[in-house]
Amino acid sequence: MKVLILVKATTDSEAGAMPDPGMFEAMGKYNQELIDAGILKDGDGLKPTSAAKRIRFDGESRTVIEGPFDVPNNQVAGYWIWDVKDMDEAVAWVKRCPNPMPGPSEIEIRPTYTEADLIDFLPPEVAAQEAEMRAKLEG
């Protein structure tokens, strides 16, 4: 089961405050445990939304919106992509994570759609294209 782990932003992370060196060390050890367990597939920290842009879609119209964006805890400060056996395993690993922020923080776990989730909704040619793209990405 592939999951996206979202580290929610805080006022500090949105202000661009960097974690103290001890946090980098603790997170490095944690990431190594994830790698050793074969779970971690990708991940990174994100710059504050002051460095971000959003593109709003409305029909054929596209509007660029400059950051920063409101409500820090509705933003994402970092992510991991994990391959776990189920949601319980993902929860157990997140509970082991060092607190990624100096104060209270949240981490969200979002499962991704799989081919099996979509097979009944996709025309056969689109399902075949999707399977081919996934194979290329994994290979």
C-alpha positions in Angstrom: 0.0 0.0 0.0 1.5 3.3 -1.0 0.8 6.3 1.3 1.7 9.9 1.2 2.8 11.2 4.6 2.2 15.0 4.9 4.0 17.0 7.6 1.7 19.9 8.2 3.2 23.4 8.4 3.3 25.6 11.4 3.7 29.3 11.9 7.4 28.7 12.5 7.9 26.6 9.3 5.9 29.1 7.3 8.2 31.9 8.6 11.2 29.9 7.2 12.6 28.9 10.6 15.0 26.0 10.2 14.9 23.1 12.8 17.7 22.9 15.2 20.7 20.6 14.3 19.4 18.0 16.8 16.2 17.7 14.8 18.1 17.0 11.6 20.1 14.3 13.4 16.9 12.7 14.8 15.1 12.8 11.5 18.1 11.4 9.7 18.1 8.4 12.1 14.4 8.0 11.6 14.7 8.1 7.8 17.4 5.5 7.9 15.1 3.2 9.9 12.4 3.7 7.2 15.0 2.9 4.5 16.3 -0.1 6.3 12.7 -1.4 6.7 12.1 -0.9 2.9 9.3 1.6 3.5 10.7 5.0 2.4 10.4 5.6 -1.3 10.8 9.4 -1.4 10.5 12.5 0.8 11.7 16.0 1.4 11.0 19.2 3.2 9.3 22.0 1.5 10.1 25.7 1.4 7.5 28.0 3.0 4.5 29.0 0.8 6.0 32.5 0.4 8.2 30.7 -2.2 5.2 28.9 -3.8 2.6 29.5 -6.5 -0.8 28.0 -7.1 -2.5 27.7 -10.4 -6.3 28.2 -10.3 -8.2 26.4 -13.0 -11.7 27.5 -14.2 -12.6 25.9 -17.5 -10.0 27.1 -20.0 -8.8 29.9 -17.7 -5.6 29.6 -15.6 -4.7 32.1 -12.9 -1.4 32.2 -11.0 -1.7 32.9 -7.3 1.4 34.0 -5.5 2.2 32.7 -2.0 2.3 33.0 0.9 -1.0 31.2 1.6 -3.2 31.6 4.6 -3.6 29.3 7.7 -0.2 27.7 8.2 -1.6 24.4 9.5 -3.5 24.0 6.3 -0.2 23.9 4.4 2.4 21.2 3.9 5.9 21.6 5.2 7.3 18.2 4.1 6.3 14.8 2.8 7.3 11.2 2.5 6.1 8.5 0.1 6.0 5.1 1.9 5.2 1.6 0.8 3.5 -0.2 3.8 1.4 -3.3 4.2 -1.6 -1.3 5.6 -2.7 1.8 7.3 -2.0 0.4 10.8 1.7 0.0 9.8 1.8 3.6 8.5 0.2 4.8 11.8 2.8 2.9 13.8 5.7 4.4 11.9 4.3 7.9 12.2 4.0 7.5 16.0 7.7 6.7 16.0 8.6 9.9 14.2 10.4 12.7 16.0 8.2 15.7 16.4 9.1 17.6 13.2 8.4 21.0 14.6 9.6 22.9 17.7 6.0 22.9 19.2 2.7 21.1 18.5 2.5 19.6 15.0 0.5 17.2 12.9 1.3 14.5 10.3 -1.4 13.3 7.9 -1.4 9.9 6.2 -3.1 9.7 2.8 -3.4 6.4 0.9 -2.9 6.7 -2.9 -5.3 5.1 -5.5 -4.1 1.9 -7.0 -4.9 0.3 -10.3 -7.4 -2.0 -8.5 -9.2 1.1 -7.2 -9.7 2.5 -10.6 -10.1 -0.5 -12.9 -13.9 -0.4 -12.8 -13.9 3.3 -13.7 -11.4 3.5 -16.6 -12.0 2.6 -20.2 -9.8 -0.4 -21.2 -7.4 1.7 -23.3 -6.9 4.2 -20.4 -6.4 1.4 -17.9 -3.7 -0.1 -20.2 -2.0 3.3 -20.5 -2.2 3.8 -16.8 -0.6 0.3 -16.2 2.2 1.1 -18.7 3.0 4.5 -17.1 3.1 2.9 -13.6 5.4 0.2 -14.9 7.8 2.8 -16.4 7.8 4.8 -13.2 8.6 1.7 -11.1 11.2 0.3 -13.5 
